[in-house]
Amino acid sequence: MIKVKLNNQILEVPKGTKLLDLLDKDIQKNYYTCLVNGRIRELNFKISFDAEIEFQDITNIESMKTYEASVRYLIAKAFYELYPDKKVIFSYNVSRSILVRSNTPGFIIDSNVVKNIDAYLKELMEKDLPIERYTFTLEEGKDIYNKFNLEDKLDILKYRPETNIHLYKCGDYYNYTHNYMVPSTGFIKEVILKAYAPGIIVQYPRAETKGMIPHFEESRVYGKTLKDAAKWAKTINCETISKINEKVDPLYARDFIQTCETKHNNMLAELGEMIQKDIENIRLIAIAGPSSSGKTTFSNRLRIELMSRGIFPVTLSIDNYYIDRDKILPNEDGEIDLEDINTIDIELFNQHLLALINGETVDMPIFDFNVAKRTHYKKVSIPKNVPIVIEGIHALNEQMSSSIPAHQKFKIFISPQIQINIDDHSPISTTDLRLIRRMVRDKQFRNASAEHTLSMWKSVRNGEFKWIYPHQEASNYVYNSELTYELCVLKKYALPLLREITPDNPYFITANRLIKYLKYFKEIDESAIPCNSLIREFIGGSCFEV
């Protein structure tokens, strides 16, 4: 017998008891993962030691990821059973959803296909079939992947450092979606499938919406960005990790790096041309994006691009318009949210913005973050017809520039938007990419541990959803700051930091998840990365460093 602490009660249970069996039958399907001595486990895990356990519902982000991976698994199974000679690829899409696209030339996912997949998925959910995990040798795994015509998964096995492989079986079907899974198909209770050219939009419960499926919202600007990112990945044949690794070969690595950098150069040239064509009207250039998007490098490179066209913009720092810390009122939770737009003197900022554009001189406040208040003022004016650049979390918010007519503003949203998969059924999250960037930068420039970065990330994400993403659709241009080779660079810096996080650490779950796919990337020689590359902002060696 072993002792298990659950809900502040000590239970004695037989060694080898499944976690799932510790729950009453009527509530089992309310949970999706379990913390066992601080480490995440599947509900089918057999416990053989004394432990403190905590069951997690869909409001927990790791449970949500288990739910989402299980949905991908079941949809992949549905396509295999109904259309065995057709292939599909999954990617993250607008409105926090997944897009399923055809990866077989000539196979169109029309409304009939969507109906058939939806009906089969509902049938699986009703049958409540078991989903079981098995361990195989790599050779056994290859045989199974060959049987199910999963060449993309065979490709990634070449880079797997372990000598075995985990696969999940449901009925006679085997697959792996690079995450934990639910115990049976009946645990998937809510999922919405919607025909959405060129495929199927899949919506599922989200942790950040308290386990509800978010209302689907069209995103014209963001959607086009994702489409362009997918087109780019296909154009350079880099849709999966294995395809990226092929280009990391010393014979091709320099060309690969320069190809990706050229994409950034072309976007900057496109931006410069757009601004130049309308420079008679444009008085304000506003730049915003989520954490670790590369705003600093981008702003510098845009400035230089505009200078090459005879345009010499002046930067106005929003930071100087913060209200003195002791004058900021706490929120309803009694805390001071420094990301709240009301911590900025919006009225004064608008007054000064308008005055500067009109050729007047203003007394600009200088905010000292060491003492958290304004310490003095500086007289500022700008030459006539010179655009002002503002950059920051609230730069695209209309409140920040309400004094400026819409036709005089050019808004830029910057964020890395990747459409890269571990394999066809396992997309990589853009949010994870930014987290890895942030982790590496925090260590390189602030000597901060990965644990420190991870501890802040939830708060960072909450701020992004509240203050940044609602304004991206109003942008005139979306700059995709992704560099397809970058995870081959970041791996060298990030893996050692992530591996320092021990199993008893509360952030081990996230660290372990990131390790699971970072380990597949081959490392690339950094010497060919230009000093003005956006990735230099995170690893060091940038010509823009002060």
N, C-alpha and C positions, 0 to 999 in steps of 0.2 A: 504493500500500500504506500501511497505518497500523499503529502499534504498540499492542498491547493487553497490559496486565499482568494476568494471571490466575493465582492460586495461586502468587505470587512468581516466575512465569515470564513472560518477554516473548515475545509471539507477533506475527508479522507476518501480517496478514490483508488481503484486498482491501477497499477502501473500499466501504461499503454492505453489509457482512456483517451478517446478522441475529444478534442476541445468542444466540438459540436454537441457531444452527448452530455456536457455539463449544463446545457440550456434546456429549458422546458420545450417540448415539441411546438407549442403554439407561438413561441417567440423566436425560434431558431432563425427564421428567415428575415428577422429585423437586423441581423448583424452579418458582417461580411469578412472581417478579420479579427484577430485577437492579439493583444499585447501579452507576451509571456516573459516575465522578468525584464520588461522594457524592450523586448525584441518582437517584431511583428511576425505572426504565424498565420497560416491558413487554418480554417476551421476544421479541416480534416487531419491536422497535425496531432500525432499521438504523443501525449506528455508522459515522460518517464522519470521525472524529477520533481522535487518540491518547488513550487513556484507561486508567484503572485500574478494573477491574470486579470485582464480587463478587456471585455468584448467591445468592439467598435462598430458603430452604425455608419450609415452613408454620409453623415455630417463630418466624419473624419476624412481627411484628404487621401490617406492611404487606402481606406476602405473604398472611397470613390474610384481610385485608380484600379483596384481589384475588380470592381463592378464594371468599369469601362473596358478593361482588358477581356473580361468574360463576355461582354457584348460583342467585341470584335471577334472573339473566338467563335461564338455561335453564328454570327453572320458569315464568317469564312466557311463554317461547316455547311450552312444553308446553300451557299453558292456551289460548294463541292458536290453536294447531294443533288441539287437541281440542275446545275450547269457544270458538270465535271471537267469539261475541256476548256473552260473559261477561267481567266485569272482576274483578280481585282486587287486594287491597292488602296490602303487607308491613309488618310491624312487629316490633320486637325484643321478646322475651318471656322467660318464666321459663327457668331452667337454661341461660342463655346461648344461646338458640335464636331462631329466627325463626318468627313465626306468619303464615300466609297465610290471609286471610279473603276472603269474597265481598264485592264492592263493587257487585253487581248485585241489586236487589230481587227476591226470589223464588228466587234461585239458592242452593241449599244444597249445601255441600261435604260430601257424605256419604262413606261408606267406599268406595263404588264409584268416586267421583271420585278419591279418594286413590290407589286401586289403579291407575287409568288413568294418572294423572300420574306415579306412581312407575315404572310400566312404560315409559312414554315417555321419562322421564329416564334410565333405565338404557340404553335403546336409543340415546339420544344419546351417552352416555358410551362405549358399545361402538363406535359408528360413527366416533368421533374426528373429527368434522367441524371444519373450520377456522372460527375466529372472527376476523374481520378488521375493522380499524378504518378508517373513511372520514371525510373532512372534507367538510361541505356548508355552503352559505350558510344563513342563517336561513330564507329563503324555501323553499329545497329541503328543509330539515329539517321545516318545517311541512307540506309536501306529503306527506312520508313518514309523519309522525305521523298525519295525516288518513287516510292509506291503512290504517294499522294501528289506527285507532279509539282513539288515545291522547290524548284531550282534555286529561287532566291534565298531560301533557308540553307541550302547546301553551300551556297557561296559564302555566307557569313561564318559557317563552321570552320572554314580555313583559318580564321583569325581567333577562334575560341581557345584561350589558354588552358582550360580544364580538359580532362580526358574523358569526361562523361557529359551527358546531356539530359535535361528534364523535358518530358513531353506529357501532354494531357490527353486523356482518352475519354471520349463520349460516344457510346455505342461502338462502332467500328472505326471511328474517326480519330486521328491523332493530329495535334498541332501544338504550337507554343507561341504565345504572344508576349513573351518577355515580361511577365508579371505574375503575381499570385492569382489564383482563380477561386471562384466560389465552389462550394461542394457539389452543387447540382443545378440543372437548368432552371428549376423553379425559384431559385434565389433572384433571378432576373424578373422583376415584377413590373417595371416601368421602362419602356423604351419607345421612342417615336421614330418611325421611318417616313421620309418624305421625298418624293421625286424632286430632284433639284439638279438640273443639267450642269455637268455631264454625268450625273450619277445619283447617289442617294445621300441625303442628309440624315444623320443618325443623332438623335438627342437623347440624353440620359440624365439622371439626377446628378446634381453638382453639390459638392460640399459647401461652397461659398454661398449657395442659395438655400442652405439648410435642408438639403436633401430633396429639393424640388427640381423639376425640369424647367430651366429658364424659358421664358417666352421667346420664340424665335424672332430675331430682329434682322432685317436685311442690312447689309453693310456694303454699300456700293464701292466706297473707296478701299476699305480693308479687303473686301472680296476680290477686287481687281488685283490688289497687291499679292494676295495668295496665289491667284491664277498665274500672274507673271512669274512668281517664285517657282511654281511647279513647272512652268514652261522653261525657265532657266535651267533648272535641275535636269530636265530632259534633254535640253539642247547640248549641255556639256557632258551628258551621260553620267550624272552623279546623283541618282535618285535614292541610292542605298549606300550603306557604309562600305560594302564590298567593292562597289564601283568607284567610290572615292579612294579607297586604299590602292586600287590599281594605278591611280594617277600619282600616288606618293612614291612610286618607284623613282630612284635617283635620276633615271633617264628623262622622266617627265615632270618631276616635282616643280622645277623652276617655271616651266611653261604653265603648269596648273596654277601656281600662285599668281603669276602675272595675268592669266586669263581672268581670275576672280577679281584682281585689283582693277583690271580694265573695265569690268562691269561698274565698279564705283566711279571710275573716271568718267565713263559715259553718262552716268546719272548726274554727276556734277556738271558736266557740259550741258546736258539737257536742262537742268535747273537754271544755269547761268543764262542760257538762251531765252528761257521763258521770262526771267526777271528783266533781262535787257530789253526785250521786246515791249515790255509794259512799264519801263522805268519812269516814264513821264507821270504815271499815276501812282506807282508804288512808293509809299513813304515808310511803311513798317514791314519788316520781315520777322515773323514769329516762329520760333522753333521749340518743339516739345516732343517728349517721348518717354517711355518708361525707363526704369533704372537699367544701367549698363547697356544702353543703346549705342553709345559712342558719340554722344552729343558734342563733347569737347573737340574731338578730332574733326568731326563733320563741320562744326561751326568754323573752325580754322581753315579747313579746305574750301568751304564755300566762300569765305571771305577772300581767299586768294583767287578763286575762280572769278569772282566779281571784279576784283582789282585788275585781272587780266583783260577785262572788258571795259576798263575805264570807270568802274563804279567802286567808290570807296566808302563802304558802310561804316557806321559808328555803332558800337555796342552800348546799350543802356542796361545796367545790371538791376534786375528786379530785387535782388538780395538787399540792396541799399534801402528798400522801401518797407522792410519789415517793421512792424510796430515794436516798441520797446517791450521786452519780455514781461516785465512786471505790470504791463497794461493789458495783457492778453487775458481774456476771460476763459475759464475752464469750460469744457463741453459738459454734456448731460451726465457723463460718467465721472465728472470731477477731474478730468485730465486735460492737459494742454496739448492739443494736436498741432504740431508745428507745420504740418502739411496743409492745414486748413487755409483756404484762400483769404479768410478773414483775419489772418495774422499779418496780412499785407495792407498797407495804407493805399487802398485801391483808388480812392478819390484823388490823393496827391499824385499818384503815379499817372493817372489820366490827365491831370492838369499839366504836369511837366511834359508828358508826351506830346500833347497838343501844342504847348508853348514852343517846344524845341522844333517841331515841324514847321511852325509859323515863323521861325527865325529868331525867337526870343531867347534871352538868357535866363536860366533858372538856378535857384540855390538847391542843388541836389544833396540830399542827406547822405552821410557816410555811416553805415551800420557796422559796428564792431562786434563780431560774434564772441569775442573773448569776454566782453562785459554784457553782451546781449542787449545793447541799446545803441541809439544814434549818438555819436560823439562829436561830430562837427558837420559843417556843410561846405560844399564846393560849388563855385560858379561854373556852369556848363552851358555851352552853346554849340551848335553844329552848323556847318556851311549849308547854304541853300541847296535844295534838291538832293541832299544826301540821305539815303535811307537809314533808318534806325533798326538795329537788330536787337530783339529780346529773346532770351532763351531760358527755359525753366519749366517746372512742373505745371505752372498755370499759364504759360505763354499763349496757348491757343484758346483759353477761356475768354469769351467776349467781354466779361466784366473788366478784364485787364486793359482793354483797348476800346472801350465803348465810345470814347471821344473821337475815334478815327473812323471815317466812312469805310464801308466794306470794300469798295473798289480800290482803296489805298493800302489794303493789307494783303500780304502774301504769306499764307500759313503753311508751314512744313511740319509733317509728322515723321519722326524717325524711330525705327525699331527694326531689329533683325527678324526677318520672316523666313524661316527655313521650311522647306518641303523635302526633308531628308528622312529616310526610314532605316531602321535596323534591318528590316526585311519588308516585303510588301504589306504584311499584316501588322506591323509594329512601328508607328510613326514616332519621331522624336519631337518633344515639346519645345517650342520657342522659349517658353518660360524657363525651362531647364537650362537652355543655352545661356540665357541672361544670368541665371544664378551662377553658373560655372564661371562666366566672365567676371561677375562681381566678386566671387570668391578669390579668384586669381589676383585681381586688381587690389583687393583689400589686403592680401598678404604681401604683394609686391611693394605697395606704396604706403601702407598703414601698419604693416606687420601684425595684421589681425588674423586670428585663426579662422578656420572654416566653421568651427562651432559658432563663433561670434557672428559671421555672416548669416549662417542658417537661423540663428536666433532672431535676427531682424527681419527675415524674409517675409514672414506672414504679414507684418505691419506694412512693409514696403508694398506688397501686393494689394492690400486693402486700400492703400492710398492711390494706387494706380487705377483701380476699378472706380474709385470715387472721383478722382480729380483729372485723370488723363484720358482714359479710353472714351468717355462720353463726348470728347471734343475732336476725336480723330477724323470723324466723317466730314468735318467742316474744313479740312485741310485742302490746300491747292495742290499739294504734292506729297507723296509718301516716299521717303527715302529708305529703301531696304538695306540696312547696314550689315546684313549677313555676308560672311565670306565663307564660301563652301569648304575651304581647306582648314578653317580655324579650329575645329575640334581636334584635328591632328596636331595642332600646336598647343592648345590648352591642356590636352591630356597630360603632357609632361609635368605641368605645374599643378594641375588639379588632383590627379590621382594620389600623390603622396599626402596632400592635405586631407583628402577624404578618408584615407586609410588610417590616419591618426585618430579618427573618431571610433571609439571602442563600443562594443555591443551594449554596454550599460549606459551609454550616452543617449539622451532623448532624441538626438538628431541622427542617430545611427541609421534609422529606417530610410531617411532621405539620402544620406550619404551612400548607403548600400545600393539604393536604386540607381543613383548616378554612376556608380562604379560599374554596374551591370552592363551598361552600353558603352561607356567611355573606354573600357578595356579592349573593345573590338577595333578601335581606330589605330592605324599605324602612325607613328610619329613622323613629322616632316622636318627637314632641315630649315632652320629659321633664317639662315644667312641670306636667303633670296627675298625675304620680306622687306619691302621698302620702308624707309624711316618715317614716311608720312602715312603709312597704312593705318587704318582704323584699329586693327588688332594690337598695334603697338601701345595703344592707350591702356591696355590691360596687362601686357607682358613686359613693357618697358622698351626703351630704345627709340622713343618717338622724338622726331625733330621739333615737336611742339611742346615738349616738357619744359617747365620753368623750374 
